[in-house]
Amino acid sequence: MTTRVRTPAQWVAWIDGWRARPPRDLSGYRSEAEIDAVATLDALLAAVAEYLVLLGHNGEPGLQWLGGVALEALRDLRPRNPRAFAEHAAHVIGLPMPPATDYRAYEAWRKRQEASQ
């Protein structure tokens, strides 16, 4: 039995609410586009995690293990190809496409984060 935890419209509202929260530390960002891009990808990852946890609680067989594998694969994909990450994450939660964001801004932010480590 497949249980849809939220409708696509509910996921969009959930993601928009996540994106609206300001970051805790603004020092690593150079533009509003970077803030939005990071928040968008964070929101998608959090939505997938919540979706998989809620499905697991609804008794879907084997979802905890499979969901963990899928989540880890998405985490690995995010820094290498943020657009593909967003498309796959959106698909998992039932959205036809991810929220619009500036992937180049995310890449610029990520490269600075990696260089500073």
N, C-alpha and C positions, 0 to 999 in steps of 0.2 A: 504494500500500500504506500503510495507516494503522498506526502503531505506538503502542500505549499504553505510555508510558514508565513510569508507575506506576499501580497500581490506586487507586481512590478511597480505600480504607482506608490505603494507603501515603501518599497525599497528606495525609490527615487527620493521620497520625502525624508527617509531615514538618512540617506547619504547627504542630502542637502543640509540637514541639521548638523551632521558631523562636520561638513565643510565650513559651516558658519562659525564654528568655534575658533577663536584665535589661538595661534600656537603659543606654547608656554614661553618660548625664547625666540625673539625675532632677530637675534644677532647673526644667524646663518643665512638669512634671506636678503636678496637684493631687490626684489620687486614683489608686487602683489601677485603677478603671474606665477612666481615661484611658490608663494604661500598657497595659492589656489591649487596648483599642480600637485604639490606634496599632500595637501589635505584631501584632494580627490583620490589619489592612489591609496593613502592611508584609509580613507573611508571605504573604498572598495575591498581592501584586504580585511578590514574589520567586519564588513557586511558578510563576506564569504565565511569568515570564522564563526560569526553568529548564526548564520544559516545552517552550517554543518552541525553546530552544537544543538541547535533547536531541533533539527531533523533527528539527531541521535536521541534526544529526549523523547521524541515521538515514536520511537521504536523501530526506526528503519534499520534492517539487519546489516551489520558490517560497516555502517557509516562512520563510526568513530575511527577505525583504522584507515579506511579509504579516504575519509575526509582529511585525516592528518597527512596522508601522502599528498593529496591534492593541494592542501594548504602550503606544505613545504615546497612543492614544485612551483607554486605561484610566487612564494617568497624569493625563490632562486631566480625566477624569470624577471621579476620587477626591476632590478638594477640593470639587467642586460638588455631588456626590450620592454620599456614601460607601456608602449602602445599595445603590444600583444598581451601583456599582463592584464591591462585594463579590459581588453576585449574578452579574454577568457574569464576573468572575474565577473564581469557583467553577465556572461552567459550562464555561469554557475547559479547566480541568484535570479535568473529568468529575465534579465533585461535584454532587449534586442541590440543595444549598443551602450557603451560606457558614457558617462557624463562627459560633455565637452571640456577639454582642458588643453593647456599648452605643454606638450611633451618635451619641447626643446627647453622650456624653463625648468622642468623637472631634471632633465639631463645636466643642465648647467649647475643647478643646485647640488645634484649628486656628485658631480665631478669635484666641486669645491669641497664637499664633505670628505670625499676619499683623499684628496690632496692634503687636507688638514690633519689626517690621522697618522 
